[in-house]
Amino acid sequence: ADAKWGDRVVAVEVPRGAAPTREQLAAHCRTALADYKTPRQLVLIGELPRNHMGKLEKARLRERIERDYDGDVDLRVHAQ
């Protein structure tokens, strides 16, 4: 969680085939989004957690990100 705002925006990507680099994704976000919309964090994972009906389990995804990826790359300043 963000110390100032509470929640934070995190981009989660499940790459198909060859995964783009973080630098490529950061560059894309910077050109396609306003700075304030660009997520600070990018997480690349093998698959999204889903329940037996195929729905995304947001709570499990949030827990995984907080546990495994806290403090990952800041897309707004990385690879400029």
Residue, then its C-alpha position, 0 to 999 in steps of 0.5 A: a500500500d502507498a504510505k500517502w494514498g493507501d492503495r496504489v495502481v499496479a499493472v499486472e501482465v500475463p505475457r503470451g509468448a515472448a514477454p516484453t521487457r520492463e523497459q519496453l512496457a515502461a516506454h509504452c506506458r509513458t507514451a500512451l498514458a498521462d504521467y499521473k495515470t502511469p502505474r508505478q509498479l509492473v508485475l509480470i506473472g505466469e497466470l492470474p488467480r481465478n476461481h472455479m468459475g473463471k473469475l479473477e480472484k482480486a484478493r488473492l492477486r493483491e496478496r500475491i503482489e504485496r507478498d512477492y513484488d512490493g517495491d518493484v520497478d517504478l514505470r514513471v521513472h524507469a528506463q527514460 
